[in-house]
Amino acid sequence: MLISCRPPSCLAAAMLALCALAAPGQAVSAAGAAGTVPQAEAPGAPDHPLLAQYRAVSRQTAALTIYNRHLQDLLASQAQEKTSLEQQLKDIEVTKQEIVPLILHMLDSLEQFVRMDLPFLPEERQQRLAQLKALVVRPDSTEAEKFRRLMEAFQVENEYGNTIEAYKGNIVLNGTTSSVNFLRLGRVALYYQRLDGSETGFWNKEEKRWQTLPADYRNAIRDGLRIARKETAPDLLTLPVPAPEAAR
């Protein structure tokens, strides 16, 4: 809001009074009084009260003029900031409309990747996918939070390819659910061994099934499980691995 100021009415009154105080025979116009400050009659004589009032009002008028100019600059700056914020809000809305399809596409890609990958930690990975699907449709969750959680899931899946892991789980062997030890070598191969070491096998990616291995690999799988659990120092293992697939 701009503050406009006018010289108080007392200033006009002071001008007229100064005209009346002029020496006899002198004609002092109101316009002349506005531009000429009456001089004291004698050096060192105190200012007339009306003259002092005139000077005070003049200083106040000058100060208010400067203040008004400052307020005008502030209003101009605020108008520019308002325009910038309005444009940013429009850009945010456009970005929101573009990021939602991206999030849905990334979630679908992650689900397909897990389905086609080695079947390790199936409960944990499926639970992570279920949580992401529930998060995507929650109205109280922002797109930024959804995108952040999705990227975290991709990071977890990426780290699986750079680590080895040993864990216990259940699989169906010959129509019977059995508890076994799993050995995962990155995303290269996934092996199992019964808890008593009586049977060893691996996941056949081409046939999508568990396949038993000759007894010759029993000790190698056992040593690999111990290395993954950090129970022994890393060592060279002789294990069957799938042939690399041709790039597409």
Disulfide bonds with the S-S distance in Angstrom:
none
